[in-house]
Amino acid sequence: MFRYRSVVLMAFLTIVSCKVVSDNSDSNSLTRDSYRISNGEVSGWSEQAADGWIPFTKSTMDQQVDGEAPFYVDGGVIEGAQQILTNSSSENLTIWIMDFPSAEVAGTMYEKIKTDKITVPKLVSGFEESTALINNTSNEGCMVYAVFGQFVIRLSFTNYNDKNKSFTDAAEFLKIYQKR
């Protein structure tokens, strides 16, 4: 009887440990590369030929993006990428995809962004303030920040003649990210 219980217990523990390992490995399948917008994915937009996609780590972020890197590194960014897109109207979009250790850390960073970076807030159509927000300070576009799980995304729309079009484009891009 003791031997039977030991075998059953060992089998149960083996199954449970396999399930735990399996669940942990699948829980974080998205990477910074998962968020890369491919040419043609958004009608009219394409990646800039030279330096259109630049991966970075927390130690190289400062060399690859403008002077804001310490803000995000101090907030816990692990790695990320910068992507530069342009469209046929010569409107530009610079995207930062930043990977944080967990959704909690990314959420904390997003709250810090809302406090420290967003001076003229505007909601993104179709999104709650807890997910995405526009910093509506530019006359030629807008800056958008969003959080999806462990990722914080920054979209910088520039060279727009119609600022309202940048708001529409922001919602379109965020809907793509939301589906990933």
C-alpha positions in Angstrom: 0.0 0.0 0.0 2.8 2.4 0.9 4.6 1.6 -2.4 1.4 2.3 -4.4 0.9 5.7 -2.7 4.5 6.6 -3.4 4.2 5.8 -7.1 0.9 7.8 -7.3 2.5 10.7 -5.5 5.6 10.7 -7.7 3.4 10.5 -10.9 1.3 13.4 -9.6 4.3 15.6 -8.8 5.9 14.8 -12.2 2.7 15.9 -14.0 2.3 19.1 -11.8 6.0 20.1 -12.3 5.7 19.6 -16.1 2.5 21.8 -16.1 4.3 24.5 -14.1 7.3 24.6 -16.4 5.0 24.6 -19.5 2.9 27.4 -18.1 5.9 29.5 -17.3 7.5 29.1 -20.7 4.3 30.1 -22.6 3.4 33.1 -20.4 5.8 35.5 -22.0 5.9 34.7 -25.7 6.0 38.3 -27.0 9.3 40.0 -27.6 10.3 43.4 -28.9 10.4 41.9 -32.4 6.8 40.8 -32.0 5.8 44.5 -32.1 7.7 45.4 -35.3 5.4 46.9 -37.9 6.1 45.2 -41.2 5.9 47.1 -44.5 2.4 47.1 -45.8 0.9 46.2 -42.4 -0.5 49.7 -42.1 -1.7 51.0 -45.4 0.7 53.7 -46.8 3.4 53.3 -44.2 6.8 51.7 -44.6 10.0 51.3 -42.6 12.7 53.8 -43.4 15.4 52.0 -45.4 18.4 53.0 -43.3 18.2 52.6 -39.6 14.5 51.7 -39.8 14.8 49.1 -37.0 17.3 49.5 -34.2 17.3 47.0 -31.3 18.8 48.2 -28.0 19.5 46.9 -24.5 19.3 49.0 -21.4 23.1 49.6 -21.7 23.0 50.7 -25.4 19.6 52.6 -25.3 21.4 55.9 -24.6 23.5 55.6 -27.8 20.5 54.7 -30.0 17.7 57.1 -28.9 17.6 60.7 -27.8 18.4 61.9 -24.3 15.4 60.3 -22.6 17.1 56.9 -22.1 18.0 57.4 -18.4 14.4 58.0 -17.6 13.4 54.5 -19.0 16.6 52.7 -17.8 16.0 54.0 -14.3 12.4 52.7 -14.6 13.6 49.2 -15.4 13.7 48.8 -19.1 15.4 45.6 -20.1 15.6 46.0 -23.9 13.7 47.4 -26.8 13.8 48.7 -30.3 13.3 51.9 -32.2 11.4 51.8 -35.5 11.1 54.6 -38.0 8.2 54.7 -40.4 7.2 57.1 -43.1 4.2 57.4 -45.4 3.5 58.8 -48.8 2.6 62.2 -47.3 6.0 62.5 -45.8 4.5 62.1 -42.3 6.9 60.4 -39.9 6.5 58.0 -37.0 9.2 57.0 -34.6 8.3 54.1 -32.4 10.0 53.0 -29.2 9.1 49.5 -28.0 10.4 49.0 -24.5 10.3 45.7 -22.7 10.1 45.7 -18.9 10.6 42.8 -16.4 6.8 42.4 -15.8 3.5 44.0 -16.5 3.6 45.5 -13.0 6.9 47.3 -13.7 5.7 48.5 -17.1 2.5 49.8 -15.5 4.5 51.7 -12.9 6.6 53.2 -15.7 3.4 54.2 -17.6 2.1 55.9 -14.5 5.4 57.8 -14.1 5.2 58.8 -17.8 1.7 60.2 -17.2 3.0 62.2 -14.3 6.3 63.4 -15.8 6.0 63.4 -19.6 2.4 64.2 -20.4 1.6 67.8 -19.9 -1.5 68.2 -22.2 -3.3 64.9 -22.0 -5.8 63.7 -24.6 -7.5 60.3 -24.8 -6.8 58.0 -27.7 -10.0 57.0 -29.4 -11.0 53.5 -28.4 -8.6 53.3 -25.5 -8.9 53.9 -21.7 -6.5 56.3 -20.0 -5.1 53.3 -18.2 -3.8 51.9 -21.5 -2.9 54.8 -23.8 -2.7 58.6 -23.7 -1.6 61.4 -26.1 0.6 64.2 -25.1 -1.0 66.9 -27.1 1.7 69.6 -27.2 3.0 69.5 -30.8 1.5 71.5 -33.6 2.7 69.1 -36.2 1.6 65.7 -34.7 1.5 64.2 -31.3 3.4 61.9 -28.8 1.5 58.8 -27.6 2.4 56.5 -24.8 0.7 53.1 -24.2 1.2 50.0 -22.0 0.5 46.5 -23.2 1.5 43.8 -20.6 5.2 44.2 -20.0 5.7 46.6 -22.9 5.6 50.4 -22.9 5.3 51.8 -26.4 6.0 55.4 -27.3 4.8 56.7 -30.7 6.1 60.1 -32.0 4.1 61.4 -34.9 5.7 64.3 -36.7 5.5 66.4 -39.9 1.7 66.4 -40.0 -0.2 69.3 -41.6 -3.4 68.1 -40.0 -2.8 67.4 -36.3 -6.1 65.5 -36.0 -4.9 63.0 -38.5 -2.1 62.1 -36.1 -4.7 61.3 -33.5 -6.4 58.9 -36.0 -3.2 57.3 -37.0 -2.3 56.9 -33.3 -5.5 54.9 -32.7 -4.9 52.8 -35.8 -1.3 51.8 -34.7 -2.4 51.1 -31.1 -5.2 48.8 -32.3 -2.5 46.8 -34.2 -0.4 46.5 -31.1 -3.3 45.7 -28.9 -4.0 42.6 -31.0 -0.5 41.1 -30.5 
